[in-house]
Amino acid sequence: MKKTIILFGVGYWGKNHLRELNANPFVSSILVVDPILNKESDILQQYKNVNFYATFEEAISKNKNIDGAIIATPPPTHFDIAKKCLEHNLHVLIEKPMVESIKELDILNQIAGDSKVLMSGHTYLYNPAVKLMKEIIDTGEIGDIMFIHSQRLNFGIMREDTDVFLSLAPHDISLVQFFMNDEEYLKMLNSKSNFTFSPFDDFSSIHLSYKNNIFAKIDVSWYYPKKIRSLSIMGSKKTIVFDDVDKKIFMHDLSVDNQYVHKNEGSKEIYFDQSISPLTNEINQFIKYFDRPAKCITGYNHTKNVIKVLEEYYK
Ligand SMILES: NC(=O)c1ccc[n+]([C@@H]2O[C@H](COP(=O)([O-])OP(=O)(O)OC[C@H]3O[C@@H](n4cnc5c(N)ncnc54)[C@H](O)[C@@H]3O)[C@@H](O)[C@H]2O)c1
């Protein structure tokens, strides 16, 4: 049966959700809540089939059968909106970072219970390239993971209200945690650079250590001359790299044995399904999870480790 979805926030990112929901064959009707809109807003003309409201209360007083909510508002508002939605029995998909503390996450998880979806919008995990890399790694082809390097650098949007780590790194933390099968890290080191006029950091790196001598490094910047979005996973036998700018995955057959002998048998491209966008896939999965919330790959367990890194970084 087709679903009714309520979307909170149609700013920069929420507009993408609205476009996707409008094109989604599993969605029958869309409601939008955003207090900034008025009758003159272009978006009301663009989406004549969508009902727009200034508050959640107004939306639920006029619509009784809402199935799920997507929350694409500024992070400090996520918790209150999500709590209200869960209390009204809605499944929720919350943009990253889902909440500001583990305490808030636990409260939401308790209200969601086993029957409601509580999902983070960690879009990268719904990228077919990332899914394929995980399947390949799980076959053992690259051997044991030794090191993961995630880079997200660009001359990109510099936020006025937050630093570069909170703006960009949740994606990378989510990727690292996914490939680490949501294992908890043991130790984190960080280094931050604030080199522009902005009061917030412009370049940030963290280094995470896991048991069995496995490490991960994350670099993010919004003031960098080149756009780099790259995920490299070095295994004991091979290295797999996803370049999300070129949209290519490469497997590099290289290694060094304990006699310091280098082996380099070349590289091969691995093709992945580019016919579906990560956000389309994410929304499709969200709706599929309504029947099986435990299957959600960006649910409570996954989100907990992402929020744990953020909490430690800012403490
Ligand atoms: N998954 C991704 O790749 C990705 C990319 C960009 C942003 N995001 C996330 O999306 C969220 C929104 O970011 P943005 O860049 O679109 O912000 P934005 O400031 O451009 O838009 C936020 C919108 O939310 C509205 N809003 C504020 N309070 C509200 C409330 N209580 N109820 C309803 N609407 C409310 C604002 O009026 C505004 O239109 C953030 O959590 C951000 O981290 C995710």
The ligand as an SDF file (V2000), in Angstrom:
LIG
                    3D

 44 48  0  0  0  0  0  0  0  0999 V2000
   22.3930   13.6760    3.7840 N   0  0  0  0  0  0  0  0  0  0  0  0
   23.0550   14.6800    3.2360 C   0  0  0  0  0  0  0  0  0  0  0  0
   23.8770   14.4830    2.3290 O   0  0  0  0  0  0  0  0  0  0  0  0
   22.8190   16.0890    3.7060 C   0  0  0  0  0  0  0  0  0  0  0  0
   23.2660   17.1910    2.9500 C   0  0  0  0  0  0  0  0  0  0  0  0
   23.0110   18.4850    3.4300 C   0  0  0  0  0  0  0  0  0  0  0  0
   22.3440   18.6680    4.6300 C   0  0  0  0  0  0  0  0  0  0  0  0
   21.9410   17.5750    5.3520 N   0  0  0  0  0  0  0  0  0  0  0  0
   21.2570   17.7380    6.6480 C   0  0  0  0  0  0  0  0  0  0  0  0
   19.9210   18.1860    6.3930 O   0  0  0  0  0  0  0  0  0  0  0  0
   19.4730   19.0060    7.4810 C   0  0  0  0  0  0  0  0  0  0  0  0
   19.0110   20.3630    6.9320 C   0  0  0  0  0  0  0  0  0  0  0  0
   20.1160   21.0150    6.3540 O   0  0  0  0  0  0  0  0  0  0  0  0
   19.9140   22.1750    5.2670 P   0  0  0  0  0  0  0  0  0  0  0  0
   21.2520   22.4520    4.7230 O   0  0  0  0  0  0  0  0  0  0  0  0
   18.8060   21.8100    4.3310 O   0  0  0  0  0  0  0  0  0  0  0  0
   19.4470   23.3920    6.2110 O   0  0  0  0  0  0  0  0  0  0  0  0
   18.6640   24.7180    5.7560 P   0  0  0  0  0  0  0  0  0  0  0  0
   18.9520   25.7080    6.8180 O   0  0  0  0  0  0  0  0  0  0  0  0
   18.9590   25.0500    4.3370 O   0  0  0  0  0  0  0  0  0  0  0  0
   17.1200   24.2940    5.8200 O   0  0  0  0  0  0  0  0  0  0  0  0
   16.4420   23.9880    7.0100 C   0  0  0  0  0  0  0  0  0  0  0  0
   14.9470   24.2410    6.8020 C   0  0  0  0  0  0  0  0  0  0  0  0
   14.2800   23.7650    7.9790 O   0  0  0  0  0  0  0  0  0  0  0  0
   13.2560   24.7160    8.3110 C   0  0  0  0  0  0  0  0  0  0  0  0
   12.9240   24.5780    9.7280 N   0  0  0  0  0  0  0  0  0  0  0  0
   13.5820   25.0750   10.8040 C   0  0  0  0  0  0  0  0  0  0  0  0
   12.9710   24.7080   11.9500 N   0  0  0  0  0  0  0  0  0  0  0  0
   11.9080   23.9560   11.5820 C   0  0  0  0  0  0  0  0  0  0  0  0
   10.8750   23.2780   12.3130 C   0  0  0  0  0  0  0  0  0  0  0  0
   10.8580   23.2780   13.6390 N   0  0  0  0  0  0  0  0  0  0  0  0
    9.9350   22.5920   11.6040 N   0  0  0  0  0  0  0  0  0  0  0  0
    9.9590   22.5630   10.2600 C   0  0  0  0  0  0  0  0  0  0  0  0
   10.9090   23.1860    9.5140 N   0  0  0  0  0  0  0  0  0  0  0  0
   11.8540   23.8720   10.1710 C   0  0  0  0  0  0  0  0  0  0  0  0
   13.8570   26.0660    7.9410 C   0  0  0  0  0  0  0  0  0  0  0  0
   12.8400   27.0520    7.7640 O   0  0  0  0  0  0  0  0  0  0  0  0
   14.5850   25.7260    6.6500 C   0  0  0  0  0  0  0  0  0  0  0  0
   13.7610   25.8860    5.5070 O   0  0  0  0  0  0  0  0  0  0  0  0
   20.6640   19.0890    8.4610 C   0  0  0  0  0  0  0  0  0  0  0  0
   20.5140   18.1010    9.4540 O   0  0  0  0  0  0  0  0  0  0  0  0
   21.8560   18.7860    7.5720 C   0  0  0  0  0  0  0  0  0  0  0  0
   22.9590   18.2510    8.2870 O   0  0  0  0  0  0  0  0  0  0  0  0
   22.1510   16.3200    4.9010 C   0  0  0  0  0  0  0  0  0  0  0  0
  1  2  1  0
  2  3  2  0
  2  4  1  0
  4  5  1  0
  4 44  2  0
  5  6  2  0
  6  7  1  0
  7  8  2  0
  8  9  1  0
  8 44  1  0
  9 10  1  0
  9 42  1  0
 10 11  1  0
 11 12  1  0
 11 40  1  0
 12 13  1  0
 13 14  1  0
 14 15  2  0
 14 16  1  0
 14 17  1  0
 17 18  1  0
 18 19  2  0
 18 20  1  0
 18 21  1  0
 21 22  1  0
 22 23  1  0
 23 24  1  0
 23 38  1  0
 24 25  1  0
 25 26  1  0
 25 36  1  0
 26 27  1  0
 26 35  1  0
 27 28  2  0
 28 29  1  0
 29 30  1  0
 29 35  2  0
 30 31  1  0
 30 32  2  0
 32 33  1  0
 33 34  2  0
 34 35  1  0
 36 37  1  0
 36 38  1  0
 38 39  1  0
 40 41  1  0
 40 42  1  0
 42 43  1  0
M  CHG  2   8   1  16  -1
M  END
$$$$
